[in-house]
Amino acid sequence: MRKDHYPKKDASVTIDANLLGPCGFNCGFCLAYKDKKCLGCRYQAEKSEESGITPMFCDTLVCATAKGVTKCADCAEYPCKKYDSSIFSEKFMSYIRDEIKPH
């Protein structure tokens, strides 16, 4: 890789922590987020909770919240089955297919 592709030493990047799922995935890179179909795992969960709906597409977030951790790596049971399926889980992929339709 060419040297000019590496970040500059004085470069700074700001990441919205609410867009980081407990699995470590940055929701800002997700097609559902980019297409404005999803607010990101944490924002979507908050919106769903206010509406009385359980955020079914992110079992990992539900689990992390129940265990009182912000990221899976902080859990005493990490790594586990839920973490291994996280962003690529069947429920999430189904959600993406249903929400992201070609224009």
Phi, psi and omega in degrees: 000141180289147183299328182289353177274345179283149179296149177288151182299328182263009180288143176233144180233132177254125179242131176287113182300335178289348177265005176261114178287163179298338179282349180100355179283138176270109182301338179299342179267351185285143179297323180295322178290314181296329180269010178059033176262344181218145181271354188109152187309308185290316177295318180296321179295318179297316179297317179296318180297318178298328180271355181081019180251136177281133179288086187293334185282348181233078177299331182294319178294318178300316180296312181300318179297316180297327181270357176075027177242153178268336176222147184305324182299340179274352183280142179294337182263007181287139352279153182222181181298318181297318180296318182298334181261340182352251189293339181257018181295156181300320180297317182292316180297323176296318178300314179299313181299320182287324185273326184262102178249142176299142181278000000 
